[in-house]
Structure formats: structure tokens, C-alpha cells
Amino acid sequence: MNEPTVTQIKDVSANPAPLGLLAFGMTTVLLNLHNAGFYELNSMILAMGIFYGGIAQVIAGIMEWKKGNTFATTAFISYGMFWLTLVALIVLPKMGLAIATDETAKVAFLVLWGVFTAVMFVGTLYLNRALQLVFFTLVVLFFLLAYCDYSGAGPAFRHFTGFEGLVCGFSAIYAGLAQVLNELAGKIILPLGPVKK
């Protein structure tokens, strides 16, 4: 009697995390250069929010789902949809398709994303230091932005918030590029920090 053969399928697909991190990080940097007062809100930010911060992150999240990575799937698809939602909040009223969001609703929107991100930050405590920095600075960013809308803080505080957002965005860019370079080199070129066992 013949023994049944067992076929093992090895996952040889690419690591989607750098795409998701770079899509998030680069879009976050460009938006927060606006928040820091370097230029007005413009079509470049909106286009990045749709195509790179939005669609590319969702694609990365779907790829992570295929790999069985629940944390990355949740993060990339959620933040990809965040960017698409943010663009819609800006564009829909200008197109006459919805009433503009008032300050109270903006605060609720930002606080809810801040709470979600805070719980996701707890998840990064099982991952590397680079991701911990990304999520921690993102928690701070959401609550600073919520405070801006809640308090009616002036331009100086919003500019400060923008600079904090630049730290968040650049930390995500670093984490994404580090993974690309480390994989290509087969060794640590840019450290991500120890992984909790």
C-alpha cells in the first residue's frame, strides 16, 4: 500500500511591509510639511493620499493577509482606508456631495483613530523598536491633531504638530527602507531594533 505524499508549499512572495510603510510614511511626511506651514493643502497631498497612502497601503494589507499576518493586514488596510477617507472628507464638500465636517466631528474622528492606534502600538511591543517608534509617534500625532481642532489652537501649535508628524513619517520611511536594504544585503544595514521573544 502506497503512503500518501505530502506536498509542502513554500511562500516565496515578496515582503509587502516595506511598501505599506513607505506608502504611509511618505504620505504622512508630505501632509505634515503642510501642517508645519511649508505650503498650502494642495492636489499633490490629495493625490498621494489616494494613490500611495491609500491604494498602495490597501494592496500591501491584502498581501499581508495572504501571508497570514493579522497585525500588518489590519494596520495597512486600516491606514490605507484612513487616507482615502481623509481625502473624501476634504473633496466631497467641495464637490457639493456632502456637508463639510465640523470641528466636533473632526475631533471625534481623530480621537477614534488615536485610540485604535494606541491599541495597535501595544501590538508593536511584540515587534521591533522601529515599528514601536512609528506607532507611538502616530498615537501622539492623532491626539495633537484632535487637540488642535478641539481647542482652536493657533498656527504655532499646528506647526509644532506638523513637525511631530514629520518624525512619525520619517520613522516609517526608515523602517520600510531598512527592510528593503537588509533583505537585499542579506545582513543588517539599517537596524530595526531587537524583536521581543
N, C-alpha and C positions, 0 to 999 in steps of 0.2 A: 504494500500500500504506500503510495507516494505521500510524503509530507507536504502540506500546503506551503507555498512560497510566500514569503513576506517581503513586500516592497516598501522601502522607506523613501519618502520624498523629502529632499533637502531644499530648504528655502534659499534660492540663490538670487532673489530680487534685491535691488539696491536699498540702502538705508534711507527712508524718507524724512528722517528727523532734521537733517540739515536744511532741506527745502522748507519745511514748516517753520523752523527757527529763523531762517533768513527772510522768509516772507513776512513773518511777524516783526522781526527786528528792523528791517529796512523801512517798512511802512510806518512803524512806530517812531523811528528817528525823523522821518520827513514830516509827520504830523506835529511832533514836538518841537521841531525847528520853527514851525508856525506858532505853537503855544509860547515858545521862548521869545517871540517877537521878531524873528528874522524875515518873515514875509507873510502875506495875507493867505487865508484859506483859498486854495485855487484848484484848477482842474487836475493838476499833477497829483495832489494828495488824494482827490476823489478817485482818479484812475488807479492809483496804487492800491487804494482801499478795495476797489472792486476786483482787480485782476491779480495782484500779487498777495496783498494781505488777506483778501477774501478767497478767491477761487483757488489759488495755489495752496493755501493752507488747508482748504477742504480736501483737495486732491491728496495732500500729504496725510491727512487724517484717515482717508479711505485706504491708503496704502498701509498705514499702521494697523488698521482694523484687519486687513488681510494677514498681517504678521502676528495678530493676536495680542497687540499692545493696547490694553484698555486705557491706560493713562494718556498716552500720546494721541490715541483716537479721540478721546474726549476733549483734550486740550486743543488740538489743531482744528477739528471741525467746529468746536465752540468759538474759538477766537477768529476763525475764518468767517463764521456767520456774524460775529460781533462787527467785523469790519464792513461786511455787506449791509448790516443793519444801520451802522453809523452813517454810511453813505446815503442810505434810504431816508434816514431822519433829516438829512440836510437837503436832499434833492426833491423828495416828494412834495413838501410845501411849495418849493419854487416852481414845480410843475402844476400846481393847483390841485393836486390829488389828495392832499391831507392837510389838516391844521398843524401849524408849527408846534413843536414840543415846548411847553413852558418850563420854567426853571424847576418847579417842584417835580415834574415828571423826569427831567434830566437827572436830578439828584437821586430819585428812586432807581433809575436805570443804572447809574454809576455805582451806587451803593450795592445793588444786587450783584453786579459784576465783580465788585470788590470782595464781597462775601464768598462768591464762587471761587475767585482766585485765591483767597486765603485758605480755603479747604484744599485746593489744588497744590498750594505751597506746602501744606502738610505732607502731601504725597511726594514732593521732591526731597523730603528728608530721607527717603529710601533710595534716592538717586544721587547725582553728583553735585558738587558745590556750584558749578556754573549754572545749572538749572535752578538751584536754590536762589541764587542771586537774581536771575531773570524773574522768577515768580514773586520773590519778596519785593523787588522794586516795582513790579506791576501792581501788587496789592497797595503799596504806598501811593502809586500814581492814581489809581482809581479813587481812593479816598481823598487825595488832594484835589482832584478834579471835581469831586462831589462837593467838597468844601467851597471851592471857587463859586459854584453855582448856588449853593445854599446861602453863602454869606454875601454874595455880590462883591467878592474880593477884587481889588483893583488890578491894573496891569502888572504891577511889580510881583504880586503873589502868583499870578498866572504865568509870568515869565519864569519864576522860580520853579513852578510845577513843570514847565516845559523842559527845564534843564534836568530835573529828576527823571522825566520821561526819556531824555536822551541817554541817561545811564542805563535805563531799562532796555531801550532799543539796541544800544551798542553791546550790552551784555548778551543779548540774544544772537546778534550777528557774530560775536566772538564764539559762542557755543556752537553755532552752525558751521562756521568756517573751520573751527578746531576739529570737528568730526570729519570733515572732508579731508583736511590735510593729514590728520593722524591715520585715516584709513589708507590714503594713497601711499604714505611713507611706511606703513606697517610698524610704526612706533609713535611715541608721544612727541609731537612737535609743539602743540599748544595744549597745556594741561587743562583738564576739566575738573580736577579735584577728586578726592577719594570717593568711592561708592560705598554706601553703608551696606554691610553684610547682614 
